[in-house]
Every structure is written in C-alpha cells, then in structure tokens.
Amino acid sequence: MSLTLYIGNLSTIRVTRGASIVEGGISFLLITCPSNEVIVSEEIPASVLDLAKEKRQELFEQLAEVDDEICEILLNDELPTNDQIAAAIRRSTIGLKFSPVFLGSAIKNTAVQPLLDGVCSYLPNPSETQVLAHDVKAPAGSPQVELVPAAEAPLVGLAFKLEEGRFGQLTYIRVYQGTLKKAMQIYNARTGKKVKVPRLVRMHSNEMEVRFLLVVLVSH
C-alpha cells in the first residue's frame, strides 16, 4: 500500500491499494473502484489524521498568499469552509496566481475523475477569458480581434497536433469560436488555402468515436 499526499482537491489524502483508490478529505475516506463508484466511506485513520490536518492548513496558508478573502479569514483566526476554499482556488487559478496539482494515472483510471472535476471547478469557461486572434483580411499591424464563444459565429480554431497512427493521419483541433462540421470547407490561415474536413472523430485514449458535428468552446 502506498500513501501519497494530495492537496489539489481540498487537501485530500490518497492511498492506492491495487486497482482501488482511497480518497480522504479532512474527516472521511472514500474508497473508489476504477469506474469511480464509491464503495466505502469511513473516517480517516488516526495514523494519518494529523498529517491530513497539517496539509490542509498548508493549503490555507498557500491560498492566503494569493487570495485576499482567505487571508482575511485566517487573520481573523477563522477557518474557511470547503466552498470558500474551492472559490479561492478558482479565483487564483483564473488569475494565474495558483496552480492546483492532481496526482493520478491513466492506468485503470486512477484518480481521473477528480482531475476532470477539477477542470470543471477551477479552470475558466469561455465567457471568463479573453481570446484574441488576427484578422487575415485586415492590413498587417491591425489590432487583434476578440473572439466570441458562440456556435453561430464564424469558425476559428487551432490545429495543435498531427498524429499518424492506425486510424491514419489525425489533426487535433481546438475550436475557439463557431462550429466545425463534417465535409465543410475551412480556411488554413498559414497556407492561405481551403481544406475540406473529411471526417470528425472524438478520441478516447486509443478508441475513436465518429462525430458529425463539433461545437467546442474552449478557453486558454
């Protein structure tokens, strides 16, 4: 059995036992299987309770250095609630002052669900960040254009990765604005040419799901 300190999700203690995960907050443990189904809920063992409290206090102190609300709570000799901690992590992460750290592995989906929950809880949604792009039709040196996270807007995306594998060549695309559809013509700003989209797929590890419509609104 291995013990790993994990403070990315409200100072959780994680104990790995084979294919199972033991996940603990400050007062309880959750044992989950690879499908993230909760099997057992129990108190944190006394042998690691002091360590859990110590690391939770360390999280408070780190947040207090970058978040005024948490700092004020600690200066008043009070303890923040879980909701206040989560809100502070989100504010500080969006403000590029704090970086939550999650531990896990894709093998047997170990701790994958807390990571995905953290993405939803702490990272900005498209409406909370400013995304700028160059208008290729405008003269050189023109101001950048702010993109709008709307499916009806003109398509703007970034092809950030090319992969040649058993499915042929795959182009990974991040869509910042608009909608990408199968068989549509898209403009390549680098080459100045139009490219037809032969098919759309969604990758799940080493499995491929065929799609016909892609409306992905992302932040930075």
CORTA-V868363 format. One record per residue. RES is the residue in one letter. SS is DSSP state (alpha for helix, beta for strand, coil for the rest). D_FIRST is the distance of its C-alpha to the first C-alpha in Angstrom with 1 decimal. Layout:
res={RES;RES}
ss={SS;SS}
d_first={D_FIRST;D_FIRST}
This chain:
res={M;S;L;T;L;Y;I;G;N;L;S;T;I;R;V;T;R;G;A;S;I;V;E;G;G;I;S;F;L;L;I;T;C;P;S;N;E;V;I;V;S;E;E;I;P;A;S;V;L;D;L;A;K;E;K;R;Q;E;L;F;E;Q;L;A;E;V;D;D;E;I;C;E;I;L;L;N;D;E;L;P;T;N;D;Q;I;A;A;A;I;R;R;S;T;I;G;L;K;F;S;P;V;F;L;G;S;A;I;K;N;T;A;V;Q;P;L;L;D;G;V;C;S;Y;L;P;N;P;S;E;T;Q;V;L;A;H;D;V;K;A;P;A;G;S;P;Q;V;E;L;V;P;A;A;E;A;P;L;V;G;L;A;F;K;L;E;E;G;R;F;G;Q;L;T;Y;I;R;V;Y;Q;G;T;L;K;K;A;M;Q;I;Y;N;A;R;T;G;K;K;V;K;V;P;R;L;V;R;M;H;S;N;E;M;E;V;R;F;L;L;V;V;L;V;S;H}
ss={coil;beta;beta;beta;beta;beta;coil;coil;coil;coil;coil;beta;beta;beta;beta;beta;beta;coil;coil;beta;beta;beta;beta;beta;coil;coil;coil;coil;beta;beta;beta;beta;coil;coil;coil;coil;coil;beta;beta;beta;beta;beta;coil;coil;coil;alpha;alpha;alpha;alpha;alpha;alpha;alpha;alpha;alpha;alpha;alpha;alpha;alpha;alpha;alpha;alpha;alpha;alpha;alpha;coil;coil;coil;alpha;alpha;alpha;alpha;alpha;alpha;alpha;alpha;coil;coil;coil;coil;coil;coil;alpha;alpha;alpha;alpha;alpha;alpha;alpha;alpha;alpha;alpha;alpha;alpha;alpha;coil;coil;coil;coil;coil;coil;coil;coil;coil;coil;beta;coil;alpha;alpha;alpha;beta;coil;alpha;alpha;alpha;alpha;alpha;alpha;alpha;alpha;alpha;alpha;alpha;coil;coil;coil;alpha;alpha;alpha;coil;coil;coil;beta;beta;coil;coil;coil;coil;coil;coil;coil;coil;coil;coil;coil;beta;beta;coil;coil;coil;coil;coil;coil;coil;coil;coil;beta;beta;beta;beta;beta;beta;beta;beta;beta;beta;coil;coil;beta;beta;beta;beta;beta;beta;beta;beta;beta;beta;coil;coil;beta;beta;coil;coil;coil;beta;beta;beta;beta;coil;coil;coil;coil;beta;beta;beta;beta;coil;coil;coil;beta;beta;beta;beta;beta;coil;coil;beta;beta;beta;beta;beta;coil;beta;beta;coil;coil;coil;coil;coil;coil}
d_first={0.0;3.8;6.8;10.1;13.5;15.6;19.2;21.0;21.1;22.4;19.7;16.7;13.2;10.6;7.0;6.1;5.4;7.8;11.0;10.6;10.4;10.4;13.3;15.1;18.5;20.1;20.4;18.3;15.2;15.6;13.4;15.0;15.4;16.6;20.0;19.1;20.2;19.1;18.0;17.1;18.2;17.6;17.9;15.4;14.1;16.6;14.2;13.7;17.0;19.1;17.0;17.4;21.1;21.5;20.2;22.3;25.2;24.7;25.0;28.2;29.6;29.0;30.6;33.5;34.4;35.1;36.0;39.0;38.1;34.8;36.6;39.3;36.9;35.2;38.7;39.7;36.8;35.4;32.0;31.9;30.9;28.3;31.3;32.7;29.5;29.3;33.0;32.8;30.0;32.2;35.4;33.9;32.3;35.6;37.4;35.4;34.3;30.6;27.9;24.9;21.7;19.2;15.9;15.0;15.9;18.7;16.6;16.3;17.6;14.4;15.8;19.3;20.9;20.3;21.8;24.8;25.3;25.3;28.0;30.1;29.6;30.1;32.1;35.9;37.6;40.8;43.1;41.5;41.9;45.0;45.1;48.1;49.7;52.8;55.7;56.8;60.2;60.8;62.4;60.3;59.2;59.3;56.9;53.6;53.4;50.8;49.1;48.9;45.8;48.0;48.0;51.8;52.1;52.7;49.7;48.1;44.9;43.1;42.2;39.3;37.9;39.4;37.5;39.0;37.0;37.4;38.8;41.4;41.6;39.7;40.7;38.1;40.1;39.5;42.3;43.5;46.5;48.2;47.4;46.7;48.1;48.4;51.6;52.5;53.9;52.1;53.5;51.8;52.6;51.9;54.3;56.6;56.4;55.5;52.7;52.3;48.9;48.7;45.5;42.7;39.1;35.8;32.8;29.5;27.3;29.3;31.4;34.7;36.4;40.2;41.6;45.2;45.0;42.7;43.0;40.3;40.9;38.5;38.4;37.9}
